[in-house]
């Protein structure tokens, strides 16, 4: 009989890479061994997609600590009731806030809790609190592992690094997308350079547009896709107008057909001006057999081998970005070699199958240790604690 794993997420929407990674795990987890149960604070695109793949969803509003304390206590009470009713073998928290709720709710029964950390920046004392509440911490890259250097000396096995994974069947070089060119009225002969992500200042779309203004001087028929939405959209559209790029830049808005959009691109750009904890778009583009040009910071450096499986460039340097893109567009043979290498690297290190396998192995390890210890368990509809 499969053992229940209670997943707690801080959003009901597919708002970013963390939620897409969680959805991929929910879709691919071995249902013969584990029964996923997802808890979110509200309904949205994530809960809808989870239900489509037969994952049970429970809604428990979870406010920040700075919110109404009555609501916090009410949420903790609902989670404890849910835990008592479903008897999970372990709890997997996908954000800091969900880890707080998971840790406080699970302590009563000694249920092991995993804290999946997807952010580079430390939260100071809050990190120490959550680390104390967690049984194990998963870091999505070596860059994120450094957030817990203070913990390594005391508990060297507490933090485990597991890279995110991409579905290499959903993101595959054989995908065709001629209709994307038709949608934006782009000729087959025009090279397309794309950037994908939330439109936020630190994501680097401004630098991408600056690079575009240099590229069109050398390759006049080049076209550029900016995929995503966000608070920086107005600024970016004004910048596009000021740079005279109105005829060659297309803002697609938020899209869920990312593999098809990537299939239409000749080069994919990752332009974040701050260190990314990982870089989901990078492995998606590489899985598509595309050349990815990315800023050399954070977890991205662990994904791309420069000039072999992609290209690393300095953050905020639009001139270098433009120079590399022009070279790649003008040298299809060089581009092809990198594309083949990129796909192979993702297949070996960053597939969703490998990611899920490592997560499942960790689940089994933690559950088996708890069963051997046998220190605590609970009886349905009772609060009788047996053990220490």
C-alpha positions as CSV (number, residue, x, y, z in Angstrom):
1,X,0.0,0.0,0.0
2,X,1.5,3.4,-1.0
3,X,2.5,5.7,1.8
4,X,1.1,9.2,1.9
5,X,3.4,12.2,1.3
6,X,1.9,15.5,2.3
7,X,3.2,18.3,0.1
8,X,2.7,21.8,1.4
9,X,3.1,24.8,-1.0
10,X,2.9,28.5,-0.3
11,X,0.9,29.3,-3.5
12,X,-2.0,27.9,-5.5
13,X,-0.7,29.2,-8.8
14,X,2.1,28.2,-11.1
15,X,3.9,31.4,-10.3
16,X,7.5,30.4,-10.9
17,X,10.0,27.6,-11.2
18,X,9.4,26.3,-7.7
19,X,5.8,25.5,-8.5
20,X,6.6,24.0,-11.9
21,X,9.2,21.8,-10.3
22,X,6.8,20.6,-7.7
23,X,4.2,19.9,-10.3
24,X,6.7,17.8,-12.2
25,X,7.4,15.8,-9.1
26,X,3.7,15.2,-8.4
27,X,3.2,14.0,-11.9
28,X,6.1,11.6,-11.9
29,X,6.2,10.2,-8.4
30,X,5.8,6.4,-8.2
31,X,2.1,6.0,-7.2
32,X,2.8,2.4,-6.3
33,X,5.0,3.6,-3.4
34,X,3.8,7.1,-2.6
35,X,0.4,8.7,-2.5
36,X,0.8,12.5,-3.0
37,X,-1.5,14.9,-1.1
38,X,-1.1,18.6,-1.9
39,X,-1.9,21.4,0.5
40,X,-2.1,25.0,-0.9
41,X,-3.4,28.3,0.6
42,X,-5.9,28.9,-2.3
43,X,-7.1,27.5,-5.5
44,X,-5.3,28.4,-8.8
45,X,-3.4,27.0,-11.8
46,X,-1.2,24.8,-9.7
47,X,-4.1,23.1,-7.8
48,X,-6.0,22.7,-11.1
49,X,-3.1,21.0,-12.8
50,X,-2.5,18.8,-9.8
51,X,-6.1,17.6,-9.8
52,X,-5.8,16.9,-13.5
53,X,-3.1,14.3,-12.7
54,X,-5.2,12.8,-9.9
55,X,-3.5,14.4,-7.0
56,X,-5.8,15.1,-4.0
57,X,-5.8,18.8,-3.1
58,X,-6.6,20.4,0.3
59,X,-7.0,24.2,0.8
60,X,-5.6,25.6,4.0
61,X,-5.0,29.4,4.1
62,X,-1.5,30.1,5.5
63,X,-0.7,33.7,6.3
64,X,2.8,35.1,7.0
65,X,3.9,35.3,10.6
66,X,3.2,39.1,10.4
67,X,-0.4,38.4,9.6
68,X,-3.3,37.9,12.0
69,X,-2.2,35.5,14.7
70,X,-5.7,34.1,15.0
71,X,-5.6,33.0,11.4
72,X,-2.2,31.4,11.9
73,X,-3.5,29.4,14.8
74,X,-6.6,28.4,12.8
75,X,-4.4,27.2,9.9
76,X,-2.1,25.2,12.3
77,X,-5.2,23.6,13.8
78,X,-6.5,22.6,10.3
79,X,-3.2,21.2,9.3
80,X,-2.9,19.1,12.5
81,X,-6.4,17.8,11.9
82,X,-5.4,16.9,8.3
83,X,-2.3,15.2,9.5
84,X,-4.2,13.1,12.0
85,X,-6.8,12.2,9.4
86,X,-4.3,11.2,6.6
87,X,-1.4,9.9,8.6
88,X,1.4,10.9,6.2
89,X,4.7,9.0,6.3
90,X,6.4,12.4,5.8
91,X,5.8,16.0,4.9
92,X,7.5,17.8,2.0
93,X,7.4,21.6,2.3
94,X,8.1,23.6,-0.9
95,X,8.7,27.1,0.6
96,X,9.9,28.7,3.8
97,X,6.4,29.6,4.9
98,X,5.1,26.2,4.2
99,X,8.0,24.7,6.1
100,X,7.1,26.8,9.2
101,X,3.5,25.5,9.1
102,X,4.7,21.9,8.4
103,X,7.3,21.9,11.1
104,X,5.0,23.3,13.8
105,X,2.1,21.0,12.8
106,X,4.2,17.8,12.5
107,X,6.1,18.1,15.8
108,X,3.2,16.6,17.8
109,X,3.6,13.2,16.0
110,X,7.3,13.3,15.2
111,X,6.6,13.1,11.5
112,X,9.7,13.8,9.4
113,X,9.6,17.0,7.4
114,X,11.6,17.9,4.2
115,X,12.3,21.6,3.5
116,X,12.9,22.1,-0.2
117,X,15.0,25.3,-0.5
118,X,14.9,27.0,-3.9
119,X,16.3,30.5,-2.9
120,X,19.9,31.6,-2.6
121,X,19.5,34.4,-0.1
122,X,19.6,33.6,3.6
123,X,16.8,34.6,5.9
124,X,19.1,34.8,8.9
125,X,17.5,33.7,12.1
126,X,14.5,32.3,10.2
127,X,16.8,29.8,8.4
128,X,17.9,28.5,11.8
129,X,14.4,28.2,13.1
130,X,13.2,26.3,10.0
131,X,16.4,24.1,9.9
132,X,15.6,23.1,13.5
133,X,12.0,22.2,12.5
134,X,13.1,20.1,9.5
135,X,14.4,16.6,9.3
136,X,16.2,17.1,6.1
137,X,16.9,20.1,3.8
138,X,17.0,19.8,0.0
139,X,19.0,22.4,-1.8
140,X,18.5,22.7,-5.6
141,X,22.1,23.6,-6.4
142,X,25.5,24.0,-4.8
143,X,24.9,27.7,-4.9
144,X,21.9,27.2,-2.6
145,X,23.9,24.8,-0.4
146,X,26.1,27.7,0.5
147,X,23.2,29.3,2.3
148,X,23.6,26.6,5.0
149,X,27.4,26.7,5.5
150,X,26.8,27.5,9.1
151,X,25.0,24.1,9.4
152,X,27.5,22.0,7.7
153,X,30.0,21.7,10.5
154,X,27.4,20.7,13.1
155,X,25.2,18.5,10.9
156,X,27.0,17.7,7.6
157,X,24.3,15.3,6.4
158,X,21.4,17.6,7.1
159,X,21.4,19.3,3.7
160,X,21.3,17.3,0.5
161,X,21.7,18.8,-3.0
162,X,19.3,17.6,-5.6
163,X,19.1,19.4,-8.9
164,X,15.8,20.3,-10.5
165,X,14.7,18.2,-13.4
166,X,13.0,18.8,-16.8
167,X,10.7,16.4,-18.6
168,X,12.9,15.4,-21.5
169,X,9.9,14.1,-23.4
170,X,7.9,17.3,-23.1
171,X,11.0,19.3,-23.9
172,X,12.5,17.6,-27.0
173,X,14.4,18.7,-30.1
174,X,11.8,17.0,-32.4
175,X,9.0,19.4,-31.4
176,X,7.9,21.6,-34.4
177,X,6.5,25.1,-34.1
178,X,6.2,26.7,-37.5
179,X,2.8,28.0,-36.3
180,X,4.7,30.3,-33.8
181,X,6.3,32.1,-36.7
182,X,2.9,32.3,-38.3
183,X,1.3,33.7,-35.1
184,X,3.8,36.6,-35.0
185,X,4.2,36.9,-38.8
186,X,7.9,36.0,-38.8
187,X,9.5,34.7,-41.9
188,X,11.2,31.3,-41.9
189,X,14.5,33.0,-42.8
190,X,14.5,35.3,-39.9
191,X,16.5,34.2,-36.8
192,X,14.6,34.3,-33.5
193,X,16.2,35.1,-30.2
194,X,14.0,34.6,-27.1
195,X,14.0,35.2,-23.4
196,X,11.5,33.5,-21.1
197,X,10.6,34.4,-17.5
198,X,8.7,36.8,-15.3
199,X,9.1,40.4,-16.4
200,X,11.0,41.7,-13.4
201,X,13.9,44.1,-13.3
202,X,16.4,41.6,-12.0
203,X,15.5,39.0,-14.7
204,X,17.5,41.1,-17.2
205,X,15.0,41.7,-20.0
206,X,16.3,45.3,-20.1
207,X,19.8,44.1,-21.0
208,X,18.2,41.8,-23.5
209,X,16.6,44.7,-25.3
210,X,19.9,46.7,-25.2
211,X,21.6,43.7,-26.8
212,X,18.8,43.4,-29.4
213,X,19.4,47.0,-30.5
214,X,23.0,46.1,-31.2
215,X,22.2,42.8,-33.0
216,X,19.8,44.3,-35.5
217,X,22.6,46.6,-36.7
218,X,24.4,43.5,-37.9
219,X,21.5,41.2,-38.5
220,X,18.6,43.4,-39.6
221,X,16.0,40.6,-40.0
222,X,16.5,39.2,-36.5
223,X,13.4,38.9,-34.3
224,X,13.1,38.8,-30.6
225,X,10.4,37.1,-28.4
226,X,9.9,38.3,-24.8
227,X,7.9,35.6,-23.1
228,X,6.2,36.3,-19.7
229,X,4.5,39.0,-17.8
230,X,5.2,41.1,-14.7
231,X,5.6,44.4,-13.1
232,X,8.4,45.5,-15.5
233,X,6.4,45.1,-18.6
234,X,5.5,48.8,-19.0
235,X,9.1,49.9,-18.7
236,X,10.2,47.3,-21.1
237,X,7.7,48.3,-23.7
238,X,8.7,52.0,-23.4
239,X,12.4,51.0,-23.7
240,X,11.6,48.9,-26.8
241,X,10.0,52.0,-28.3
242,X,12.9,54.3,-27.4
243,X,15.4,51.9,-28.9
244,X,13.4,51.7,-32.1
245,X,12.7,48.0,-31.8
246,X,8.9,48.1,-32.2
247,X,9.0,46.1,-35.5
248,X,11.2,43.2,-34.3
249,X,10.3,42.6,-30.7
250,X,7.2,40.7,-29.7
251,X,5.8,40.6,-26.1
252,X,3.9,37.3,-25.9
253,X,2.5,37.6,-22.4
254,X,2.4,34.6,-20.1
255,X,2.3,31.4,-22.0
256,X,2.0,27.7,-21.2
257,X,3.2,26.4,-24.5
258,X,6.9,27.0,-23.7
259,X,8.3,24.0,-25.6
260,X,6.7,25.2,-28.8
261,X,7.9,28.7,-28.3
262,X,11.4,27.4,-27.6
263,X,11.2,25.2,-30.7
264,X,10.8,28.4,-32.8
265,X,13.9,30.0,-31.3
266,X,17.4,29.8,-32.6
267,X,19.0,31.1,-29.4
268,X,17.6,31.3,-25.9
269,X,18.8,33.9,-23.5
270,X,18.9,33.8,-19.7
271,X,19.8,37.3,-18.6
272,X,19.3,37.6,-14.8
273,X,21.4,40.3,-13.3
274,X,21.4,38.6,-9.9
275,X,22.5,35.1,-9.1
276,X,19.8,32.5,-9.8
277,X,19.4,29.6,-7.4
278,X,19.2,27.3,-10.4
279,X,17.8,28.2,-13.8
280,X,14.9,26.1,-14.9
281,X,14.7,27.9,-18.3
282,X,18.3,27.0,-18.9
283,X,17.7,23.2,-18.6
284,X,14.4,23.5,-20.6
285,X,16.2,25.2,-23.4
286,X,19.1,22.7,-23.4
287,X,16.6,19.8,-23.4
288,X,15.0,21.3,-26.5
289,X,18.5,21.0,-28.2
290,X,18.9,24.8,-28.2
291,X,21.9,27.0,-27.6
292,X,21.4,28.9,-24.3
293,X,23.4,32.0,-23.5
294,X,23.2,32.7,-19.8
295,X,24.7,35.0,-17.2
296,X,27.6,33.5,-15.3
297,X,26.2,33.5,-11.7
298,X,24.6,31.3,-9.2
299,X,23.3,27.8,-10.0
300,X,23.5,28.4,-13.8
301,X,27.3,27.9,-13.6
302,X,26.6,24.3,-12.5
303,X,24.4,23.6,-15.5
304,X,26.3,25.0,-18.5
305,X,29.9,24.1,-19.5
306,X,31.0,27.2,-21.3
307,X,31.5,26.9,-25.0
308,X,30.6,23.2,-24.8
309,X,26.9,22.9,-23.7
310,X,26.1,26.6,-23.8
311,X,27.6,30.0,-23.2
312,X,28.2,32.0,-20.0
313,X,28.4,35.7,-20.1
314,X,28.9,38.5,-17.4
315,X,25.7,39.8,-15.9
316,X,24.5,43.3,-17.1
317,X,26.8,43.1,-20.2
318,X,24.5,43.6,-23.2
319,X,27.5,44.1,-25.6
320,X,29.0,40.7,-24.8
321,X,25.5,39.2,-25.1
322,X,25.0,40.8,-28.5
323,X,28.5,39.7,-29.7
324,X,27.9,36.0,-28.7
325,X,24.4,35.9,-30.3
326,X,25.7,37.4,-33.6
327,X,28.5,34.8,-33.7
328,X,26.0,32.0,-33.1
329,X,23.5,33.2,-35.7
330,X,26.3,33.5,-38.3
331,X,27.8,30.1,-37.5
332,X,25.1,27.4,-37.7
333,X,27.7,24.6,-37.5
334,X,29.1,25.8,-34.2
335,X,25.5,26.2,-32.9
336,X,24.7,22.6,-33.9
337,X,27.6,21.1,-32.0
338,X,26.6,23.0,-28.8
339,X,22.9,22.0,-29.3
340,X,23.8,18.3,-29.4
341,X,26.0,18.6,-26.3
342,X,23.4,20.5,-24.4
343,X,20.7,17.8,-24.9
344,X,23.1,15.1,-23.9
345,X,24.0,16.9,-20.7
346,X,20.4,17.4,-19.7
347,X,19.7,13.7,-20.3
348,X,22.5,12.7,-18.1
349,X,22.2,15.2,-15.2
350,X,19.0,17.2,-15.3
351,X,16.1,14.9,-16.3
352,X,12.9,14.8,-14.4
353,X,13.3,11.1,-14.1
354,X,16.7,11.5,-12.4
355,X,15.3,14.2,-10.1
356,X,12.3,12.1,-9.1
357,X,14.5,9.0,-8.5
358,X,16.7,11.0,-6.1
359,X,13.7,12.4,-4.2
360,X,12.1,9.0,-3.9
361,X,15.4,7.5,-2.6
362,X,15.5,10.2,0.0
363,X,11.9,9.5,1.0
364,X,12.6,5.8,1.5
365,X,15.7,6.6,3.5
366,X,13.9,8.9,5.9
367,X,10.8,6.7,6.2
368,X,12.9,3.6,6.9
369,X,14.9,5.4,9.6
370,X,11.7,6.5,11.3
371,X,10.3,3.0,11.1
372,X,13.4,1.5,12.6
373,X,13.4,4.1,15.3
374,X,9.7,3.4,16.0
375,X,9.8,6.3,18.5
376,X,6.4,7.8,17.8
377,X,3.3,7.1,16.0
378,X,-0.3,8.2,16.2
379,X,-3.7,6.5,16.2
380,X,-6.4,7.7,13.9
381,X,-8.9,10.1,15.6
382,X,-6.9,10.0,18.8
383,X,-4.1,12.0,20.3
384,X,-2.5,9.1,22.1
385,X,1.2,9.3,21.6
386,X,3.2,6.1,22.0
387,X,6.9,6.3,22.6
388,X,9.1,9.1,23.8
